[in-house]
Amino acid sequence: MKMKLKSHRGAAKRFKTTGSGKIKRGHAYGSHLLTSKSPKRKNNLKKTGTVSDADHAVIKRLIPYS
């Protein structure tokens, strides 16, 4: 009998998979101490990024069905 894999719930809340198979992620450093950051920098922190190729395999194992 083949067992289902469990998703890592912490990772599942932080990463989403795109239709083409890339993994989206949010940027760090955007939640506090915002007065010292420039508006341009804060605006760029709002946007999503993609997980690097080096980390892709590790994250994919944490979220197997997404």
N, C-alpha and C positions, 0 to 999 in steps of 0.2 A: 504494500500500500504506500502510495506516494503522499508525503505530507506537504501541506501548504507552508510557505515561508511567512514569517511574521514581518510586517513593516516596522521599522524603527520609528516610533511615533513622533519623537522630537524632530527627526529628519523629514518626516512626511509633512510636518507643519511648515517647514522652512523651504522646501524645494518642490517645484512642479516640473513636469515633463512637457515639452512642446510636441507638436505633431510630428516634427522632423526628428525627434529623439534627443534634442539638446535638453539640458537641465537648467531651468531658471533659478535664480537666487536673488535675495535682497542684498543691499550694501550694508556694511557695518558703520558704526560711528554716527548714526543719524538720529539717535533717540535722546541724547542729553548733551549739555554744554554747547548749545547751539548758538549762543550769543557771540562766541568768538569765531564762528565759522561764517564765511562769506555767503551771500545769497546764492551765488552761482554754485558753490560747493554743495550747499544744502539741497538745491534743486537737482543736482546730479545724483545725490544720495537717494532721492526718491525713486529714481528709475531702476529697473531690474537689470541684472547682469546675467552672464552665463557662467556655469562652472567650467573651470579649465580642464583641458584634456588629461592632465596629470591626476586630477581628483575625480574624474568622471566615473571610473570603474568602481571606486569606493562608494560614492553616493548612490550609484545604480544598485549596488547590493543592499543598501539600507532601505531603498524604496522599490522593491522588486515589481510591484503590480501597477505602479503609477506611470 
